[in-house]
Each structure stands twice: as structure tokens, then as C-alpha cells.
Amino acid sequence: MKIRFWGVRGSIPAPGPDTNRYGGNTSCVSVTTDAGGLVIIDMGTGLMHLGNHLMAGAFGKGEGRAAILLSHTHWDHIQGLGFFAPVFVAGNAFTVYGPGGSPQVLEEILEGQMDPNFSPLQTLKNFSATFDVQAVRCGAPFEAAGLRITAREHAHGSTTALAFRIEEGDKAFVYASDVGQPEPGAPPSPDAIAFYRGADVLLHDTTYKPADQAKRRNRGFSTFEDAAAAAVAARVKRLVTFHYDQDYSDDDVDALVASCRATLDASGGADVELVPAREGDELAI
Amino acid sequence: MKVRFWGVRGSIPVPGRATNRYGGNTSCVEVRPRNAAPIIIDAGTGLRRLGKSLMEEAFGDGRGRASILISHTHWDHVQGLPFFSPLYRAGNQVDIFARQRDLHLEAVFSAQNRSPYFPVPLSAMEAEMRFHELIEGTRFEIGHATVSCTRLNHPWIAMAYRIDVDGAAVVYCADTAPFTDVLFGKEFLHKAPSLDEPLPPAVAAELARMRAGVVGLARNADLLIYDTQFTKEEYRRFPHWGHSHPDDAIAIARDAGAKRLCLFHHAPMRSDDDNDRILAQYREVVRAQEDRFELVSAYEGLEITLGDE
């Protein structure tokens, strides 16, 4: 499978010359299978650019199919949906798998973004494509786009978010963004480590440098130290840094990545390859 | 007064190399009367950086005062508010003004800040926030500034504002469609209506009244900031989206006798080079028509001083 980053930023898009290299769009990652299947993870503003890219192919002709995995429904993970061109082409079909416990609840949450006070679209029903909403059952693997997918719920501040383990044959990609730590520096939970275990690629929340995490009131995010600890404990092959703080410049992210490398090297993770997520980059497993 | 642009983009923020010069943040303009608290127009993502800058002033000590005029509550005009640092400091006071809606204004803004969309509810933000509902034609004072407003032609209705202070006037008209083809209300328009058939007389009359209101609001303004999301060609394809184009903005500026016209609310996919080309093209048009106003195009960081220094 091929993984591509369309948005790697947390909380709110961060335009400006100082975010050109890593990118300023909020969370969106695509996974393309060898058989041509498409899974989209999260619908931040990066989704608009993925959509424009997809319109050149089957989605432009109303023949596109994709599964969308939704970690949670904070704005930075759904705000690209109204600007995703393929949903305005009849014939395309999408199935969203996300939190909420029931499809009705999740659909109502997604409808909230289209409320006419906020959006000229007024309702999801104005999409031309088929847009099916499913609630994920954690721990129960399901199949989408020919991939085997398992979800796990983790703490995200005062709420929760979903991590996804995506498997094709014996290859595994784990997406774990917006991972909150109950206490700064607390070790990752054994359940989380079991879920990440042996992944070819672990994409993990690295919103903060540790000193900045301490200054924030919200405990909904991880530092690069948290991510490195999870990667080492789960013996993953590659660790992807992701969901950078909106105030971090490219130079700040460079420093975060270098510190993460040093942390891995000093904690038994010298053999873990470190890949910083950058908008537009592609990673093959 | 000083007028400073913090977000000039329409629809959705667009980070990236193609928008470095004009900027990728959504709508936010700061009006700073001489020796007075800021009057902010719209709360798009540009508001985040403005908030950081304000924290260097009295807002950092919890002694700040600001007013925010909201044109309408579409995402690109409100999505910066949860990230406005002064709201997280006790003692600061922020007055928010917007047109009356079906839901009370505070309920609309609370919806943006609630679970499962955002972790901090409005009620947990430490600053004092007061919500003021307006209807078109309302005129009120903020410090020594006078604010007036009129209705624009946009889905679910937007408001234009005029601020008179320090011997000058700035007028903000976003978002609006031209007043010639579609009368926007609450219906969702699935596709573009025909632009070649005559309008029913009642609709034409309502649009003419609305246009007269805008021209009246902008009368002799020193600076008119106008929604020019589209080119004229794009407008003909998307007249049902509620945005205007430079030809229409120029006609309004001319009729109003405005002294300077500022193109604003740039389309998300418009690159810096596109914006340069549009500005150059319409500067030619303005020159050829012997219009008396200066044409500028809004970019993040643009600051314009009006009236008394």
C-alpha cells in the first residue's frame, strides 16, 4: 500500500511562508492499495487538495469509491468535507467509518457542520455522491477497500479518538493521531502497545515538544517523546511524526524531528526509521 | 485610523507556496481608531494571528477591550474565534456584533465551541463575551466610532458595515453576490439559474433596493473592501454561490464615489500570480474608464492609514 500526506497540521490550518515545507493543512492521509482501492483517513483541509487530485481520475467521472476513516469529529478532522469535490459528482460512493457509537449519531454530528448558519451547503443531503455513514465497533475488524481495518479508542483530552490499524496481507499501517496522555510523560498503555505491535509504519501524534505540552491546558495530544516511547515499546519498523502544533514553523518541526531521532537512539530505538510527515510526501509499504 | 488585513481569503484557508504573498487565512480585518480599542471585522483564521499580536498589548494583562463585527456566520468568517488568545484571559472584554438569526447569536457561537467539535466550550473561555444582535439599518457607537450596516445578497444573509471615525470611513462588503441575477434567501440552489431571462419585477425591485443600500453605505467612503471572489467568467458559472467579481465591485465603487476600492475574499485556488494578474487587469480598466478611485488588492499584512493620523 501507498500512504500519502495531504494535511499534517493540528487544530487549525496554519498558512504562511514559515510552514511551506511541512505544510499548513489540517489532518488528511490517503492509503492506496496495490489493487487500486482507496482509504482516506480524516477530513481536515488537506481533503480539499486530495479531492482536486482525485477529480482527474475515476472520481471526476462519477465512478469513484472510497472508504473514509474518521478518528474523531473535532473541526480539524472534518473541516475539509464541504470542499471535497468528489462528493458533488453523482455516481461516486463513500462510506465513512467513525466514532459516535451509532450511524445516526455520527451522521447528526457531521450534519452539524453543514448547518445553514455555518455552511451554504445546509445539509449532507445536498451531496450528489452516495455518502454512507457507519459507526465503528472497536476491536471488531472490518474490511474496506480490500483492507483489513481494526479500530481502537484512546484518550484525547476530556474525550476520545480512534486509532486505526490497516492491514494488507502481512503489512500493517497504524494511524494514531490526537493521542492524549493522562499525565505528561506517562508510558503508553499496554493495550495501545499491543495495537501498534510490529507495525511497518506507526503514524503517531507528535503535536508538541515537551516544554510546550506543559504550557497547554489541554492534555489531548502527545509529545515526540510519547511517540518515540510507543514506537520502541511496540517494536515498529517506521515512526511517522504527525499533527504538528499550529504555531510551529518549519524550523520548529525540524527541531522536533531531530529531537525525536535523538530520543529514539537513546532509548533502544536506533533501528526505528523516523519519517516526518510532510504534505505531498508518499510512503510505500 | 489604521486598517490592517489579517485574512483575505474566502471559503477555506489555503496554506502553501502559491499563497505566500497574499496569504491563505480566511477573512479578518482590524480597524484601529486612533488611541482606541480595535474594531475587528470577521473572525476567520486570520483572527488567530491578530489575537497573538493583541496579547502583546493590554490583552496579555487581562485589560483588553475589542469589538468584533461579524458579516455572517459561515465558517470562513467565524472559524478563528476559538483560537483567539484574548478570550482565554480573564479580564478581557470582547463584544460581538452580528445580524439577528433564527437562533440567538450566542447559541450559534456556542455551537462552534461545543463537544464533539471543539474541546473548550464558550462558557469556559475566561474573557467576558457579550453578544449583540443587529438588523440592517442599525446605527451604533463603539467608542468614538460610528458603525452603520446594510444587508448584502448572500445565502442566509450577510451584513455590510461602515465605520466612521477619525474623519474617515471604511466600508466592508463581504460576502455578496451582484444585485442583478439572484436574490438570495434561505433556499439551497442546486444549480446556476439562467442569467438571460428577465427577473420577476418584485425580485428586481428588492435587489435594486439592496444595491441602493450598499451604494448609500459606501457613499464617499475612503476605503471600500469588497467581495471579489470570482472573475466575471467564474461568476457566470456560479451565480448561485453568493459572491461577486471586480466589474461589479468597480460599478458599486463608482456609483458610491468611494476613494479607494480593495479587492477581497480571494477564491481559495487563486494563486498569488493569479491575484497579481487580476489586479493589473482591473487597474487598466479603472484607468481606461477614468474612474477616480485607486484600486488595491488585499493581502495579509497590508495596512492602510485613513483620515487623521
Interface residues (C-beta under 8 A of the other chain):
Chain A: R9 S11 I12 P13 A14 P15 G16 P17 T19 N20 G23 G24 N25 T45 M48 N52 H72 T73 H74 W75 I78 Q79 G80 G82 F83 P99 G100 I109 G112 Q113 D115 P116 N117 F118 S119 P120 L121 Q122 T123 N126 G157 S158 T159 N218 G220 Q246 E279
Chain B: S11 I12 P13 V14 P15 G16 R17 T19 N20 G23 G24 N25 T45 R48 T73 H74 W75 V78 Q79 G80 P82 F83 R101 D102 L103 V108 A111 Q112 S115 P116 Y117 F118 P119 V120 P155 W156 K186 F188 H190 W241 G242 P268 M269
